[in-house]
Amino acid sequence: MRKKYPVEVISHSKQLVFIPADLTLNKEVNKIAFGNKVVDVTCAPHPKGRNVIVLSNDVQKELSMPDLSTSLHIFIDQHTLFIGPLIGILTSGFTPFPLRPIGERSMFFAKLLSVNKSVGALPFIFGEEHIDWDQGLIEGYFFFDGSWMKIKVPFPNVVYDRLPNRRTERKSELRSLKSRMQTDYLIPWYNPGFFSKLDVFERLQQDERAVEYLPETHQFSSFSVIERMLSNYGNVYVKPANGSLGPGDPPNFV
């Protein structure tokens, strides 16, 4: 497993980066990347043999990298030192309240973001309204040491889609956002949309490890099917195949 290293910032103005002593430099490294930002640097092993990543403050500023005293992963490819990952979590429903910026889901997202220290990543929450396309920056919400804070960071290495429902997902501005980030910025998209429940069921049916755990399931065709299943099981669940959280769609899946 790739190690993670503490990140330190020093007062310097010569585009300087020290890499951990146990990371071997087999080739010249003259750039550093954080999210989609790339900066020219002078890169060298740590002069005191410490296993930390050290950035001069001018590099930190150009990278728009938060100084959050955390540990991150690094790797080298094509003369570039990549540091991160920076993970953007896309959602909606933001509020003007600093203590509950995502309303009732604030605690859920706080727990989600709190894993950053254990996994060596920088996750943040953002919505369509927080993106500055001209500057290539996002004013994201970070949860650190028990508090929410807004910090401008570059576009992330990957986006985790946590839009709350299908109605939000269908909004034209969010469809445009997804397309632009994936096409123009080549940002990988995790959890790209809501699934049809029937499609998920049929995929699980193809795995013999899952079959024994699947309840009898049919796409709704007639009430006689429901009557037979009620006779066999006593109870049935009727759910919209394309719904989220249940309400809003006619039942078509039992």
BAFI-3210 file (N, C-alpha, C; in Angstrom, 3 decimals, decimal comma, padded with zeros to 6 digits):
// residues 254
n [1|2|3|4|5|6|7|8|9|10|11|12|13|14|15|16|17|18|19|20|21|22|23|24|25|26|27|28|29|30|31|32|33|34|35|36|37|38|39|40|41|42|43|44|45|46|47|48|49|50|51|52|53|54|55|56|57|58|59|60|61|62|63|64|65|66|67|68|69|70|71|72|73|74|75|76|77|78|79|80|81|82|83|84|85|86|87|88|89|90|91|92|93|94|95|96|97|98|99|100|101|102|103|104|105|106|107|108|109|110|111|112|113|114|115|116|117|118|119|120|121|122|123|124|125|126|127|128|129|130|131|132|133|134|135|136|137|138|139|140|141|142|143|144|145|146|147|148|149|150|151|152|153|154|155|156|157|158|159|160|161|162|163|164|165|166|167|168|169|170|171|172|173|174|175|176|177|178|179|180|181|182|183|184|185|186|187|188|189|190|191|192|193|194|195|196|197|198|199|200|201|202|203|204|205|206|207|208|209|210|211|212|213|214|215|216|217|218|219|220|221|222|223|224|225|226|227|228|229|230|231|232|233|234|235|236|237|238|239|240|241|242|243|244|245|246|247|248|249|250|251|252|253|254]
n.u [000,842|000,537|002,385|001,406|002,169|003,050|002,282|004,071|004,474|006,733|008,280|009,287|010,461|011,071|009,950|010,073|010,319|010,529|010,921|009,843|012,376|012,516|011,550|012,550|014,311|014,373|014,507|014,602|012,556|010,411|008,014|004,976|001,832|-001,486|-004,719|-006,181|-004,222|-000,986|002,398|005,553|008,553|011,448|012,704|013,720|015,309|014,468|016,479|017,252|016,693|014,086|010,829|008,708|006,524|007,478|006,560|007,348|005,938|005,103|004,648|002,571|000,602|000,255|-000,715|-003,143|-003,563|-004,900|-003,785|-003,873|-002,690|-002,423|-001,989|-000,868|-000,954|001,668|002,997|005,204|005,302|006,199|008,065|006,691|005,509|002,876|000,435|-001,887|-004,933|-007,181|-010,479|-013,597|-016,904|-019,912|-022,950|-026,242|-028,545|-027,622|-027,275|-027,516|-026,393|-023,698|-023,066|-024,599|-024,242|-025,225|-027,791|-030,020|-028,446|-025,905|-024,494|-024,177|-022,437|-020,308|-019,312|-018,531|-016,472|-014,671|-012,974|-010,618|-008,039|-007,343|-007,260|-005,622|-006,292|-007,842|-010,915|-013,828|-016,942|-019,138|-021,186|-022,976|-023,064|-020,710|-018,544|-015,906|-015,467|-013,806|-011,455|-010,762|-011,302|-012,783|-014,924|-014,968|-016,563|-014,964|-014,490|-013,013|-011,234|-013,615|-015,132|-016,817|-015,478|-014,929|-013,011|-011,013|-010,136|-008,335|-009,870|-010,959|-009,236|-010,956|-014,500|-017,102|-020,317|-022,983|-025,612|-028,895|-031,343|-033,355|-034,722|-033,174|-030,865|-031,646|-031,630|-030,778|-028,468|-026,866|-026,504|-025,021|-022,760|-021,633|-021,023|-019,201|-017,061|-016,219|-015,655|-014,161|-012,260|-011,480|-012,118|-012,502|-015,584|-017,332|-019,936|-022,060|-024,809|-028,340|-029,594|-031,718|-033,893|-034,775|-032,873|-030,588|-031,366|-031,509|-028,854|-027,644|-028,781|-027,239|-025,028|-023,971|-023,347|-024,995|-027,606|-029,118|-029,863|-031,675|-034,929|-038,068|-038,873|-040,537|-041,277|-043,966|-046,985|-049,585|-052,371|-052,821|-050,400|-049,453|-051,427|-050,946|-048,384|-048,896|-050,453|-048,535|-046,482|-047,497|-046,783|-045,850|-043,511|-043,991|-042,477|-041,259|-039,487|-037,633|-037,499|-036,424|-035,873|-038,501|-041,127|-043,208|-043,286|-045,187|-046,023|-044,222|-042,916|-042,407]
n.v [-001,188|002,216|004,683|007,375|010,815|013,401|016,860|019,829|023,375|025,893|029,109|030,500|031,506|030,397|028,502|025,813|022,354|019,754|016,299|013,230|011,392|008,635|008,228|007,393|009,193|008,625|009,973|013,286|015,615|018,159|019,410|019,944|018,597|019,245|018,314|019,676|021,536|022,526|023,154|024,613|023,580|023,422|020,435|018,268|015,714|015,517|017,623|016,969|014,361|013,637|012,109|013,640|015,802|018,801|022,057|025,156|028,324|029,822|027,928|026,469|028,455|028,919|026,443|026,493|025,115|023,833|024,569|022,328|020,655|017,828|014,389|013,127|011,264|010,529|010,364|009,790|010,730|011,054|013,209|014,687|015,435|014,122|015,011|014,198|012,299|014,856|015,088|015,691|016,051|016,018|017,659|018,925|021,442|023,317|025,497|028,790|028,594|028,396|026,304|024,203|023,553|021,944|021,458|019,073|016,963|017,521|016,349|013,729|014,171|015,323|013,144|011,566|013,087|013,073|010,924|011,604|011,810|009,183|007,876|009,368|011,567|014,483|015,383|017,200|019,069|020,191|022,333|023,178|025,963|026,745|026,765|028,272|028,752|030,265|030,759|028,207|027,071|025,854|026,758|025,030|023,055|022,082|019,724|019,929|019,188|019,185|021,295|023,215|024,637|026,993|026,753|027,723|025,639|023,732|022,210|018,887|015,623|013,536|013,054|012,420|011,546|012,693|013,568|014,280|013,223|012,026|014,062|016,358|015,497|015,592|018,265|020,863|022,467|020,924|018,617|019,749|020,585|018,095|016,991|018,873|018,802|016,150|015,927|018,247|018,537|016,019|014,591|011,862|010,190|009,119|006,939|007,627|008,171|007,607|004,291|001,982|000,025|-002,450|-003,060|-003,318|-005,548|-007,538|-007,647|-008,595|-011,094|-012,480|-013,239|-015,944|-016,004|-014,174|-014,870|-016,553|-014,813|-013,051|-011,712|-012,919|-011,245|-009,019|-007,173|-004,932|-006,170|-007,111|-007,227|-009,753|-011,033|-009,781|-010,603|-013,373|-013,423|-012,265|-014,261|-016,256|-015,123|-013,294|-010,607|-007,932|-005,801|-002,838|-000,895|002,070|001,631|003,454|005,349|007,459|007,229|006,591|008,234|009,897|008,618|006,376|003,048|000,330|-002,000|-004,974]
n.w [000,000|-000,856|000,869|003,101|003,674|006,005|005,384|005,099|005,275|004,370|004,908|002,108|-001,087|-003,581|-005,276|-004,216|-003,376|-001,078|-000,980|000,677|002,450|002,031|-000,489|-003,588|-006,052|-009,289|-011,606|-013,037|-011,371|-011,981|-011,689|-009,831|-008,961|-007,936|-007,510|-010,397|-010,822|-011,859|-011,175|-011,830|-010,296|-008,093|-007,142|-004,543|-002,464|001,042|002,986|005,587|005,860|006,564|006,584|005,201|003,294|001,955|001,188|-000,308|000,588|-001,600|-003,572|-002,402|-002,463|-005,242|-005,993|-004,764|-002,356|000,597|003,911|006,012|007,815|007,301|006,197|003,080|-000,044|-002,407|-005,742|-008,519|-011,882|-015,227|-014,794|-012,935|-009,712|-008,073|-005,768|-003,256|-002,923|-004,200|-003,509|-004,767|-003,646|-005,005|-004,451|-003,565|-002,275|-000,432|002,421|004,047|006,535|008,674|010,501|009,665|006,791|004,719|005,401|006,834|006,127|006,888|009,086|008,170|005,963|007,324|008,793|006,650|005,508|007,563|007,430|006,277|007,495|008,081|005,617|003,964|002,183|000,647|001,033|-000,066|-000,006|-002,550|-004,634|-007,661|-007,641|-006,451|-008,119|-009,868|-012,980|-014,648|-013,182|-012,578|-010,082|-007,021|-004,450|-001,874|000,755|003,641|006,281|009,273|012,189|013,671|012,669|010,123|007,155|004,510|001,627|-001,097|-003,720|-006,269|-009,232|-008,620|-008,338|-008,692|-008,838|-006,597|-006,894|-005,154|-005,420|-004,249|-005,257|-008,055|-009,346|-008,885|-010,175|-012,825|-013,550|-015,806|-015,484|-013,830|-015,310|-017,369|-015,933|-015,135|-017,661|-018,662|-016,791|-017,054|-019,800|-020,680|-018,666|-018,033|-015,693|-013,618|-012,806|-010,110|-009,097|-011,050|-011,406|-010,694|-010,339|-012,101|-010,219|-011,099|-013,025|-011,417|-009,912|-011,937|-012,721|-010,386|-010,323|-012,104|-010,770|-009,070|-006,385|-005,226|-005,754|-003,981|-001,992|-002,998|-003,128|-004,464|-007,401|-009,602|-012,585|-012,565|-013,868|-013,668|-011,344|-010,514|-010,149|-007,852|-006,060|-006,003|-004,874|-002,407|-001,321|-001,106|000,505|002,324|002,661|000,467|-001,223|-002,975|-005,288|-006,956|-009,952|-010,888|-008,954|-006,163|-002,789|-002,610|-002,768|-005,268|-007,761|-009,826|-008,677|-010,039|-009,737|-008,145]
ca.u [000,000|001,322|002,411|001,004|003,179|002,625|002,605|004,479|004,696|007,781|008,365|010,322|009,867|011,842|009,291|010,851|009,619|011,328|010,140|010,271|013,693|012,434|011,045|013,712|014,193|015,093|014,542|014,387|011,183|010,414|006,643|004,126|000,414|-002,486|-005,944|-005,826|-003,210|000,388|003,325|006,982|009,240|012,720|012,348|014,892|015,044|014,508|017,892|017,517|016,311|012,766|009,804|007,607|006,471|007,648|006,305|007,507|004,601|004,689|004,098|001,261|-000,335|-000,057|-001,516|-004,393|-003,601|-005,186|-002,805|-004,745|-001,906|-002,875|-001,054|-001,370|-000,168|002,398|003,666|005,917|005,056|006,561|008,749|005,745|005,157|001,445|000,131|-003,340|-005,811|-008,196|-011,735|-014,778|-018,178|-020,944|-024,304|-027,053|-029,318|-026,817|-027,981|-026,631|-026,052|-022,333|-022,983|-025,316|-024,209|-025,995|-029,041|-030,105|-027,413|-024,587|-023,820|-023,755|-021,251|-019,210|-018,733|-017,892|-015,234|-013,776|-012,046|-009,465|-006,769|-007,012|-007,038|-004,634|-006,924|-008,498|-012,265|-014,622|-018,284|-019,393|-022,344|-022,784|-022,892|-019,406|-017,494|-015,423|-014,923|-012,748|-010,231|-010,493|-011,309|-014,053|-014,957|-015,582|-016,729|-014,138|-014,801|-011,712|-011,208|-014,954|-015,754|-016,921|-014,798|-014,953|-011,665|-010,902|-009,183|-008,460|-010,774|-010,429|-008,769|-012,106|-015,749|-018,048|-021,647|-023,930|-026,852|-029,836|-032,496|-033,386|-035,189|-031,994|-029,946|-032,131|-031,523|-029,900|-027,169|-026,063|-026,094|-023,956|-021,582|-021,042|-020,458|-018,036|-015,952|-015,722|-015,173|-013,140|-011,220|-011,163|-012,209|-013,292|-016,847|-017,735|-021,378|-022,485|-026,246|-029,223|-029,820|-033,023|-033,889|-034,922|-031,574|-029,707|-031,800|-031,140|-027,395|-027,340|-029,197|-026,187|-023,946|-024,502|-023,151|-026,057|-028,942|-029,866|-030,296|-032,606|-036,351|-038,798|-039,057|-041,091|-041,795|-045,424|-047,735|-051,008|-052,621|-052,837|-049,056|-049,413|-052,307|-050,257|-047,268|-049,484|-050,860|-047,330|-045,573|-048,189|-046,458|-045,016|-043,091|-044,232|-041,583|-040,985|-038,193|-036,709|-037,659|-035,401|-036,490|-039,874|-042,278|-043,142|-043,438|-046,144|-045,391|-044,133|-041,886|-042,830]
ca.v [000,000|003,442|005,412|008,776|011,611|014,730|017,980|021,023|024,560|026,746|030,450|030,496|032,064|029,935|027,358|024,702|021,204|018,643|015,067|012,350|010,777|007,249|008,177|007,458|009,976|007,974|010,904|014,670|016,032|019,626|019,936|019,349|018,693|019,062|018,462|019,944|022,585|022,065|024,264|024,329|023,649|022,751|019,323|017,573|014,962|016,346|017,769|016,391|012,958|013,420|011,565|014,594|016,603|020,204|022,995|026,574|028,916|030,288|026,757|026,217|029,478|028,677|025,219|026,670|023,946|024,194|024,219|021,682|019,740|016,468|013,539|012,806|010,337|011,111|009,487|010,532|010,254|012,003|014,363|015,444|014,899|014,263|014,981|014,140|012,905|015,848|014,428|016,550|015,353|016,893|017,498|020,133|021,699|024,075|026,509|029,879|028,430|027,849|025,074|023,151|024,063|021,082|021,161|017,872|015,995|018,021|015,371|012,623|014,560|015,524|011,824|011,118|013,835|012,869|009,814|012,085|011,544|007,758|007,387|010,171|012,271|015,741|015,434|018,390|019,082|021,377|022,347|023,900|027,386|027,025|026,603|029,410|028,135|031,109|030,584|026,784|026,857|025,544|027,134|023,852|022,922|021,084|019,499|019,682|019,428|019,397|022,520|023,426|025,818|027,114|026,993|027,604|024,611|023,430|021,125|017,686|014,478|012,679|013,542|011,432|012,111|012,441|014,319|013,602|012,574|012,054|015,368|017,223|014,982|015,927|019,693|021,109|023,003|019,850|017,764|020,478|020,521|016,762|016,837|019,752|018,310|014,883|016,083|019,283|018,416|014,593|014,199|010,635|010,420|007,927|006,933|008,610|008,432|006,652|003,066|001,334|-001,095|-003,690|-003,317|-003,819|-006,912|-008,447|-007,823|-009,458|-012,451|-013,101|-013,655|-017,058|-015,735|-013,288|-015,359|-017,107|-013,741|-012,175|-012,068|-013,009|-009,871|-008,938|-005,893|-004,991|-006,407|-007,268|-007,414|-011,184|-011,368|-009,314|-011,473|-014,653|-013,223|-012,058|-015,576|-017,040|-014,508|-012,479|-009,196|-007,615|-004,409|-002,278|000,265|002,596|001,139|004,562|006,352|007,567|007,445|006,103|008,993|010,685|007,856|005,295|001,759|-000,514|-002,970|-005,665]
ca.w [000,000|-000,921|002,134|003,116|004,343|006,462|004,504|005,824|004,445|004,923|004,321|001,083|-002,311|-004,730|-005,911|-003,686|-002,807|-000,565|-000,940|001,769|002,248|001,566|-001,860|-004,468|-007,276|-010,383|-012,732|-012,637|-011,114|-012,073|-011,567|-008,807|-009,319|-006,884|-008,285|-011,797|-010,871|-012,036|-010,943|-012,000|-009,008|-007,860|-006,277|-004,021|-001,231|002,254|003,363|006,911|005,839|007,162|005,694|005,091|002,067|002,325|000,104|-000,006|000,623|-002,924|-004,262|-001,807|-002,948|-006,655|-006,084|-004,004|-001,491|001,984|004,940|006,992|008,659|007,051|005,465|001,749|-000,852|-003,534|-006,694|-009,563|-013,241|-016,279|-014,200|-012,122|-008,411|-007,833|-004,341|-003,056|-003,924|-003,873|-003,865|-004,702|-003,469|-005,561|-003,943|-003,683|-001,069|000,526|003,200|004,463|007,946|008,756|011,276|008,937|005,414|003,821|006,094|007,650|005,717|007,292|009,937|007,304|005,205|008,274|009,052|005,413|005,326|008,699|007,184|005,522|008,154|008,045|004,249|003,258|001,069|000,997|000,466|000,215|-000,571|-003,371|-005,511|-008,923|-007,371|-005,838|-009,127|-010,650|-014,193|-015,215|-012,415|-012,365|-008,643|-006,368|-003,040|-001,289|002,199|004,301|007,687|009,865|013,634|014,192|012,171|008,686|006,623|003,056|001,115|-002,552|-004,145|-007,698|-009,587|-007,950|-009,125|-008,951|-008,239|-006,073|-007,099|-004,074|-005,596|-003,345|-005,869|-009,517|-009,816|-008,912|-011,182|-014,164|-013,814|-016,948|-015,070|-013,264|-016,437|-018,052|-015,064|-015,256|-018,991|-018,814|-015,990|-017,593|-021,173|-020,808|-017,642|-017,928|-014,291|-013,428|-012,089|-009,375|-008,798|-012,041|-011,510|-010,040|-011,095|-012,079|-009,277|-011,849|-013,649|-010,359|-009,601|-013,027|-012,678|-009,256|-010,686|-012,900|-009,875|-008,283|-004,964|-004,736|-006,107|-002,844|-001,106|-003,700|-003,005|-005,726|-007,877|-010,952|-013,038|-012,425|-015,105|-013,335|-009,919|-010,192|-009,639|-006,464|-005,271|-005,801|-003,956|-001,081|-000,849|-000,784|001,472|003,305|002,444|-000,686|-001,364|-004,295|-005,340|-008,298|-010,429|-011,106|-007,918|-005,121|-001,494|-002,607|-003,246|-006,478|-008,992|-009,694|-008,464|-011,223|-009,444|-006,902]
c.u [000,886|001,225|001,832|001,981|002,581|003,078|002,937|004,715|005,732|007,764|009,565|009,678|010,631|011,283|009,965|009,949|010,652|010,437|010,644|011,557|013,595|011,821|012,217|013,408|015,033|015,214|014,300|012,894|011,165|009,011|005,962|002,680|-000,448|-003,837|-005,560|-004,821|-001,819|001,315|004,753|007,696|010,670|012,474|013,613|014,499|015,164|015,944|018,236|017,043|014,970|011,784|008,555|007,669|006,544|007,458|006,688|006,144|004,156|004,111|002,702|000,219|-000,717|-000,913|-002,900|-004,618|-003,861|-004,061|-003,572|-004,019|-002,385|-001,799|-001,682|-000,450|000,561|002,869|004,244|005,627|005,394|007,077|007,836|005,466|003,674|001,185|-001,383|-003,770|-006,740|-009,525|-012,898|-016,046|-019,286|-022,298|-025,062|-027,802|-028,543|-027,653|-027,005|-026,120|-024,699|-022,238|-023,681|-025,386|-024,982|-027,254|-028,978|-029,049|-026,017|-023,825|-023,342|-022,471|-020,060|-018,523|-017,982|-016,534|-014,220|-012,803|-010,758|-008,135|-006,369|-006,692|-006,018|-005,196|-007,496|-009,869|-012,966|-015,967|-018,444|-020,679|-022,036|-022,465|-021,524|-018,250|-017,188|-014,724|-013,766|-011,419|-009,853|-010,439|-012,720|-013,949|-015,717|-015,697|-015,860|-014,609|-013,520|-011,729|-012,576|-015,676|-015,803|-016,150|-014,869|-013,566|-011,694|-009,789|-009,325|-009,563|-010,147|-009,906|-009,915|-013,317|-016,600|-019,427|-022,575|-025,143|-027,982|-030,982|-032,462|-033,835|-034,025|-031,040|-030,354|-032,011|-030,458|-028,527|-026,272|-025,642|-024,944|-022,658|-020,869|-020,340|-019,177|-016,832|-015,358|-015,083|-014,006|-011,982|-010,821|-011,162|-013,054|-014,487|-017,274|-019,208|-022,112|-023,987|-027,046|-029,475|-031,302|-032,945|-033,989|-033,599|-030,591|-030,057|-031,337|-029,630|-026,992|-027,721|-028,123|-025,013|-024,486|-024,313|-024,293|-027,443|-029,737|-030,392|-031,348|-034,052|-036,975|-039,188|-039,565|-041,384|-043,321|-046,091|-049,227|-051,152|-052,651|-051,480|-048,950|-050,257|-051,624|-049,133|-047,769|-049,917|-049,658|-046,560|-046,264|-047,971|-045,669|-044,619|-043,326|-043,454|-041,454|-039,586|-037,174|-036,836|-036,449|-036,108|-037,985|-040,915|-042,078|-043,337|-044,474|-045,440|-045,372|-043,163|-042,262|-041,892]
c.v [001,250|004,214|006,808|009,540|012,925|015,807|019,198|022,155|025,436|028,097|030,500|031,008|031,653|028,645|026,047|023,619|020,195|017,421|014,184|011,608|009,360|007,104|008,400|008,271|009,320|008,864|012,316|014,937|017,551|020,238|019,256|019,601|018,418|019,330|018,683|021,086|021,966|023,269|023,789|024,533|023,128|021,690|018,577|016,746|015,868|016,415|017,163|014,948|012,650|012,883|012,435|015,246|018,060|021,078|024,393|027,242|029,488|029,141|026,437|027,191|029,224|027,438|025,378|025,484|024,365|023,765|023,622|020,637|018,304|015,692|013,114|011,809|011,095|010,008|010,351|009,894|011,373|013,329|015,223|014,703|015,179|014,093|015,026|012,786|013,966|015,314|015,397|015,722|016,311|016,608|018,805|020,332|022,443|025,169|027,644|029,730|027,734|026,522|023,899|023,536|023,219|020,610|019,899|016,836|016,414|017,008|014,170|012,971|014,818|014,194|011,316|011,797|013,571|011,710|010,292|011,733|010,086|007,255|008,196|010,849|013,580|015,775|016,741|018,270|020,330|021,199|023,163|025,367|027,748|026,993|027,931|028,845|028,939|030,896|029,103|026,427|026,536|025,989|026,036|023,912|021,774|020,940|019,075|020,088|019,844|020,624|022,527|024,688|025,800|027,519|026,825|026,621|024,396|022,410|019,807|016,632|013,572|013,309|012,346|012,079|011,698|013,358|013,561|012,861|012,741|013,405|016,349|016,799|015,405|017,414|019,962|021,612|021,924|018,853|018,421|020,434|019,174|016,591|017,647|019,240|017,023|015,048|017,064|019,098|016,965|014,107|012,926|010,894|009,122|008,053|007,892|008,859|007,375|005,455|002,688|000,144|-002,430|-004,065|-003,884|-005,263|-007,897|-008,671|-008,744|-010,909|-013,202|-013,581|-014,733|-016,853|-014,912|-013,893|-015,817|-016,034|-012,832|-012,619|-012,213|-011,593|-009,892|-007,485|-005,982|-005,162|-006,551|-007,485|-008,890|-011,646|-010,974|-010,217|-012,813|-014,512|-012,963|-013,384|-016,397|-016,480|-013,668|-010,994|-009,052|-006,135|-003,972|-000,965|000,763|002,171|002,256|005,655|006,424|007,967|007,134|006,987|009,581|009,934|006,758|003,969|000,934|-001,666|-003,649|-006,793]
c.w [000,000|000,386|001,973|003,996|004,839|005,474|005,367|004,837|005,132|004,218|003,378|-000,186|-003,559|-005,320|-005,520|-003,107|-002,334|-000,473|000,196|001,431|001,702|000,173|-002,814|-005,715|-008,361|-011,608|-012,214|-012,457|-011,078|-012,035|-010,394|-009,181|-008,094|-007,511|-009,741|-011,939|-010,984|-011,956|-011,191|-010,672|-009,117|-006,807|-005,849|-002,807|-000,014|002,770|004,720|007,014|006,459|006,120|005,725|003,716|002,503|001,081|000,564|-000,154|-000,711|-003,752|-003,724|-002,344|-004,398|-006,847|-005,482|-003,084|-000,051|002,919|006,110|007,839|008,519|006,319|004,147|001,061|-001,957|-004,470|-007,802|-010,913|-014,218|-015,687|-013,330|-010,818|-008,168|-006,339|-004,158|-002,512|-003,334|-004,402|-003,684|-004,594|-003,888|-004,928|-004,156|-002,372|-000,003|001,191|003,542|005,894|008,101|009,495|010,592|007,461|004,407|004,541|006,923|007,291|006,160|008,141|009,133|006,557|006,122|008,587|007,830|005,238|006,432|008,504|006,539|006,166|008,056|006,648|003,471|002,033|001,583|000,329|000,824|-000,477|-001,425|-004,162|-006,756|-008,681|-006,807|-006,836|-009,814|-011,878|-014,755|-014,504|-012,233|-010,891|-008,163|-004,913|-002,298|000,219|002,701|005,743|008,371|011,334|014,171|013,690|010,645|008,298|005,107|002,578|-000,397|-002,905|-005,650|-007,958|-009,110|-008,920|-009,523|-008,284|-007,820|-006,099|-005,960|-004,197|-004,912|-004,013|-007,382|-010,065|-009,906|-010,022|-012,595|-014,503|-014,885|-016,523|-014,474|-014,337|-017,198|-017,248|-015,215|-016,594|-019,149|-018,024|-016,560|-018,967|-021,273|-019,839|-017,373|-016,481|-014,180|-012,516|-011,435|-008,987|-009,743|-012,161|-010,777|-010,950|-011,073|-011,135|-010,014|-012,526|-012,627|-010,022|-010,675|-013,075|-011,530|-009,547|-011,459|-012,050|-008,939|-006,779|-004,377|-004,862|-004,895|-001,900|-001,743|-003,491|-004,397|-006,165|-009,310|-011,295|-013,047|-013,790|-014,839|-011,835|-009,537|-009,657|-008,170|-005,577|-004,999|-004,778|-002,537|-000,478|-000,388|000,411|002,547|003,136|001,148|-000,603|-002,802|-004,366|-006,770|-008,748|-010,554|-010,056|-007,008|-003,840|-001,495|-003,242|-004,625|-007,772|-008,774|-009,470|-009,748|-011,013|-008,133|-006,591]
res [m|r|k|k|y|p|v|e|v|i|s|h|s|k|q|l|v|f|i|p|a|d|l|t|l|n|k|e|v|n|k|i|a|f|g|n|k|v|v|d|v|t|c|a|p|h|p|k|g|r|n|v|i|v|l|s|n|d|v|q|k|e|l|s|m|p|d|l|s|t|s|l|h|i|f|i|d|q|h|t|l|f|i|g|p|l|i|g|i|l|t|s|g|f|t|p|f|p|l|r|p|i|g|e|r|s|m|f|f|a|k|l|l|s|v|n|k|s|v|g|a|l|p|f|i|f|g|e|e|h|i|d|w|d|q|g|l|i|e|g|y|f|f|f|d|g|s|w|m|k|i|k|v|p|f|p|n|v|v|y|d|r|l|p|n|r|r|t|e|r|k|s|e|l|r|s|l|k|s|r|m|q|t|d|y|l|i|p|w|y|n|p|g|f|f|s|k|l|d|v|f|e|r|l|q|q|d|e|r|a|v|e|y|l|p|e|t|h|q|f|s|s|f|s|v|i|e|r|m|l|s|n|y|g|n|v|y|v|k|p|a|n|g|s|l|g|p|g|d|p|p|n|f|v]
***
